[in-house]
Amino acid sequence: MRDAIPPLLDIRCIYLEPGVEAHARGREILARFPDAERVPVASHWRIPELREGDAGDYLRNKREVLVLGVKKGMACRPNGRSADFIAPSSSNGCAMACAYCYVARRKGHANPVSVFVNIEEICAAIARHAARQGAKPAPNQVDPHDWVYDLGENGDLSLDAAVSDNVRDLVALFRGLPGAKGSFATKWVNPALLDYDPRGKTRIRMSLMPPALAKLLDVRTAPVAERIRFMAELHRAGYEVQVNFSPVVLREGWEAEWGALFAELDAALPDTLKPHLAAEIIMLTHNAALHEVNLSWHPKAEALLWRPDIQEEKRSEGGQVNLRYRTPWKGRWLARFQALLARHMPYCRVRYAF
């Protein structure tokens, strides 16, 4: 594992499920953090110290805790939005602390990086599923040729790659997998990814928002300017590079700050990337439970995220009640956002907007 441990990780406690040490990847990760306390747990989902902890320790847990588990479910779920399928995850949780992130609630008030050590089984399950699909019968908004598998639904794989070689293994899998492509979104700059030789079979979606917003909401992430510069490097290294404008958070002057971001992005991207650039646009979704957590550690963010005056409740596909911008205002704001993008970056195809 050649990836350097980033400064936002100072692992002092590792919770591990039974069977972790039976896997080579588990042993590799434990050897990487020899001084960390090891705490056996029955399940990576049920850790009372995380679920019942003080929300004021939110960032400390992100920085100091690592969870190791063995992935049980190996299903590839249909998606049709960002990807054709959601692959069985090689991790969940994150060391970063974006104030709007729904994943934080999964283990209680914080969800630190959790890595699954049975990566061979995960890769084999993806390969079997891709083989059953055969050739993609027709282009769709996800991809014109390949079946696309989202690999990082509940985490950030660019950061995960600094903890284990799981991401390197996934990139290698898709490099040799006919008719299939891996995909993940990131807010982290990890130069080690440039050495993975993806050969166009892994799509990295760089998540961006205006720098002033990111400074407040994208806690512990890479600066936006660094993310933009890294897009060119990823493109040269053989990744398919796309962009996520996510989440779009509305406030006074939002069009001016997003326009400035589009101009910065246009100036920085190489001409070889621009004709192939596609974007996802995702308007903010918030949640009352996350609102309560944020009030304990980051109340300033809630002044922007919690806006009942322009939001309404809507039940998600998973059955949760969330807050989204009101209909039909959301549609009008989304149309204005897309028009602004088209003025600054007419070559950027909007692949998915929500």
Order of alpha helices (4+ residues) and beta strands (2+ residues): beta-alpha-beta-alpha-alpha-beta-beta-beta-beta-beta-beta-alpha-beta-alpha-alpha-beta-beta-alpha-beta-alpha-beta-alpha-beta-beta-alpha-alpha-beta-beta-alpha-beta
